[in-house]
Amino acid sequence: MSRNETEARQAGVRRTVWRTVAALVGMFAFAFALVPMYDAFCRLTGINGKVDTTARAIVNEEVDESRMVTVQFITRNGTGLPWRMEAETRQVRLHPGQTSEVNFIFRNQSDAESWGRAVPSVSPSSATRHVRKTSCFCFEEQQLQAGERIELPLVFQLARDLPPEVHTVTLVYTLYPVEGKQEPLQVAVQTKQGEEA
């Protein structure tokens, strides 16, 4: 094999390696951006029962005692967060217009402090706009120390105008890690130490 052919082959291998590395970096960046992009899209369109995490006032309306609706609670852990989350009660039955409270238990199973956020969704999607929450751990990020266990409430109500064909509403909460929460504190500590020196 001539020198020119060897150099051409090596150049081709280098191009292939760089393209592969660029593709891997692009896929990694896309994976990190996927969850926030998906949540924003679903909030905008109402697809997949994603709900806005801003508080909605409980309405003092007459309870519709002519019908009962089952509300189920499902918890999931996203990757990268060593927490366990579970609902104290797996399901409740209530009348539309009635307010209910359910506690959720969070446990940090690691030996380090970490931050997480529970992202909610509602099924069927036709019930999304009929779930009202006044208190929910999903409104903000949560911090747990190593081995810490906390109990947080969900206070909610189903609106009276919940479609009559809906007999079961499923609330799903998926935990995701919140990255970069420790960085500002570390920077502040390092700056303070530098000033003292």
N, C-alpha and C positions, 0 to 999 in steps of 0.2 A: 504494500500500500504506500502510495506516494505521500510526501509531506503535506501537500495541498489537501489531499483527501482526508488525512488525519486531522488537520486543522479544521476543515469543514465539518467533520464528524464531531469534534470537541465543541465547536461553536453551536452545533445543533443540540448537543446534550445540555449545554449551558442555557440555551433558550428554553428548552423543555423544563429544566429545573426551575428557572425563574417564573415561567408561566404557572407551574404547579404551586410554587410558593405564593404567588399573587392570588391564585384561585383559593388557596387555603385561607389566606388572610381575609379575602373578601367574604368567604363563607362564615368565618368566625365573627366578623363584624356584623354581618347580616343576622346571625343567630342572636347576638346581643340586642340588636335593634328590633327584632321581630316582636317581642312581647309588648313593648310600649306602642309600636305601630299598630299592632293588632287591637290592643285595647282602645286606642284612639279611633280607629276605624269602626269598631263595634259600637262605641258610645255614640259616634256620629250617625251611624245607620240604624242602630237598634238591633243589628243581627246578633244571633247567638245569645240573646238575653243579657248582654253586658249592661250593667247599670251604672248610672252616674253616682260617684261616691260622695256627693254633697248631701247634706242632711235634708230630709223632706219632713215637713211638719206632720205629726199625727193629726188627723182631722177628727173632730168630735162629731161623728155622724151616727145615726141610728144603726144599731147592729142588725144585720139581716139574719134573723134566727130561722129563716125558712130553709137555709142551706148550710152545709158544713163542708169545709175544704181541708184536705190534709196537706201540711207543709212538711217536707222532708229536708234534712240537712246532710250534706255530703262534704267531707273535707278531704283535701288532697295536698300532698307536698310536692312542690316543684323541686327540680334538682339544685343542689348546691346550698341547701339550708338544713342544718341538723336539728330541726324542730319537729315536734309532733303536735298536731292540733286535732281536737275532737270536740264534738258537741255533747253536752251532758245528756241531751235528749235527742234521739235520732229523728223523731217526728212529733208534731203536735196537730191536733184537730181544732179548728176554730171557725167562727162565723165571720164572713166579710164584715168589716167595720169594727171588729173586736181587736184590741191590742194584746200582744203576747210578748213575753220575754224569755229568752233562752240563753244560758251561759255556755261559753266556749272555753276550753282549757288549752293553754299553750305551754309546752315544755321545751326548754333548750337542752338537748341531750349531749351537748358538747362541753368541753372544758374552756370555752372562750365566749366572750360577749359577742352578740351578733344582732343584726337588724333584719326584720322581715316585714312583708306586707301581704295581706290576704286580698286577693283579687276576686270579686264576686261575679257570679253569673246566675241567671234565672232561667228555668225551663218550666213550661213552654215559653217561648219568646213572647207570646201574646199576653202573658201575665206580667212582663217586665215593668210596664208603666203603672201597674196596680199594686206594687209592693212599696210601702212607705216605711222608712227607717228614721228613728230619731236618735238612736244610739247604736253605733256599730264600730267594731274594731277595724273594719275595712275603710273607715274614713281617713285613717292616718297610719303611718309606719309605726311598728312596735319594736322595742328594744328589750332583749332578755339577757341577763347576766348568765354566766356559766352555770348550768344546772338549775336555773330559775324556772319556777312554775307560776303562771298567773291565770286568773279567771276573768274573762271580759264578757259583758252582756251584749246581746243583740236585742233591741226593742223594735218591734215592727208591727205593721198592720196591713191587712189586705183591704183594698178599697171595695166599697159596695158594688161598684160597676165592673168588678172582675167578670170576664165573659162567663156566661152560664155553663158553657161546655167544659170549663176548667174545674176539675174536681181534685187535682193534685198539683201542687207547686213545689218545685225542687230548687232549693238554694244551695249552690255549690260555691265553696270557698277554696281557692288554691293559693298556697303559700309560696312566695318567691323571695329570694334574698334581696336585700337592698345594699348595693355595693358602695364603697367609698365613704361610709359614715364616720370611720375612724380617722381619715386623713386630715380634716381640719383641726381636730384635737391634737394630733401628733405634730402638725406644723406649728400650732400655737405653743406647744410645750417646747419644741426645739427653738423657736424664736425667743421665748422667755429665757431659756437657758443661755442663749447667745448674748442676750442683753445683760444677764447677770455676770457673765464672763467678761 
